[in-house]
Amino acid sequence: MARNIIISRLNDRKRGFTLVEAMFFLFLFSVIALTFYQLFAVGSKRILDVRRKLGATALASERMETVRSLPYASIGTKRPDGAGGWDYGIPAGDILETESIVKTGATYTVHTVAQYEDDSFDGTASGGTHDSIPTDYKQVRIEVTWVGAEGGQEVVTWGTFSPEGVEQPSNTGVLSINVTDPSGASLQNADVHIVSATGNVDLTAQTDVYGNLSFPGAPPASDYMLYVSKNGYYGVQTYPAAPASAFNPLDLPMSVVIGSVNQKSFAIGRSSGITVRSEDAFGTAIPSVAFTLSGGHQVGTKLNTIPVEPVYDFSVSDTTGSDGQKAYADRSYGRYALAASGSVTGYRFLRVDPGILNTPDTFDMVVGTDLIAKMVFAETSVGSVLVSVKTNNGSADVPVQNASVRLQDGTIGYDATVTTGPSGQAYFPTSMPALQAGTYQYDVTADGYAAETGSIAVTGMSLQDQSVTLTEE
């Protein structure tokens, strides 16, 4: 019987070991199968990408051959104007500027730009030897992109086309555009949308490696609207003169004069992000606070105002959310003004943080950065002290930044020091609990100013104000 028990246990062990082996081999098979599946999926995607790129290459070649078959006068672009007619490029022609084409199971977008070239062989319109006929020949750029392409995937082909015979004078001018970043560095591949109702022009093209875009042969007109943009950058545009615009624009529509080089420059910076936050003096969020925010890129000045007041392209009245925040993406660099709208029950507005000295309710956005602009409030039912440090510049009181404010009460052992910011404010306590009732001594010092001392009584659970005026030494 004992022998039978031993044999039975050995059989059980063999069955258990076999089950473990089966589970191991099943796991190994799953890993191998998953690996092959991933390799197959990646390989299939690569094959599809190659097929689509080959299709795009063939399509670009077909379109270029079609252009080569056109008469020279017909080599130019056009697009539907939405009213049954056409808007044209520079030069005008019979080639659709943008087409959507389905080919070999893929959807392709074909974008064509035709431009006159001003060859330096016979002088240039803007050179020392003025060329009165800068429309020497035409260059055509065909760009093919497709749905599902990875970032930057495209097929581009170029072609140059010369006129038959000798150059003939034309009643046109040269439209020249330059785009830089705020530092003045050239900005390549910036999109420039050009529209002129008078010239019957509507086209989009990109700047070259020098940030330039030139269109010899542009029809004369005074209403060329320009819209400049680039992925990841904050775009700018021209604006029509008042009264079509409700302000006096800084960048008016461009004019093209016959026989002249007509130039316009733009500077665009990387987009920034602003988050408006409403919080108490200890950094705790206050929800649902109404505010106004304006500023950024200046587009003009207000009509009929003395002194002149700027007009910016961003102005909003809004409310922070349940988390005390409201975010704005794709904003321009520049100066913004932030203000709380109305009162907040149980609180008093203190300042904007970070602020700017002498204009503490404003802040500056740096190119391509994200910033949290805080509206800081003090709870009025908390035992606290607000010391406002200022000086007189001869005509008005102004805040003193970087002043050291010390508040102490030897009886209860309280001693804290705060350095003022652009608002000139120092708030106590720096953290909870609230200040106890008592008489507190303050000492205010700042470089270049005579020190000031005094006392302030805290009598209950309320906010106490203390204004301190410093005089220069």
Secondary structure, DSSP 8 states (H G I E B T S, - for coil): -HHHHHHHHHHHHHHHHHHHHHHHHHHHHHHHHHHHHHHHHHHHHHHHHHHHHHHHHHHHHHHHHHHHTS-GGG-SEEEE-SSSSEEE-SSB-SEESEEEEEETTEEEEEEEEEEEE--GGG-BTTSSSB-S----EEEEEEEEEETT--TT--EEEEEEE--SSS----S-EEEEEEEE-TTS-B-TT-EEEEEETTTTEEEEEE--TTSEEEEEEE--EEEEEEEEE-TTB--EE----TTTSSSEESS--EEE-TTSEEEEEEE--B-EEEEEEEEETTS-B--S-EEEEEEEEEEEE-TT-SS--EEEEEEEEEE--TTSEEEEEEE-SEEEEEEE-S--TTEEEEEEES-BTTBTTEEEE-TT-EEEEEEEEEETTS-EEEEEEEEE-SSSEEE-TT-EEEEEETTTTEEEEEE--TT-EEEE-SSSS---SEEEEEEEE-TTB--EEEEEEE-SSSEEEEEEE--B-
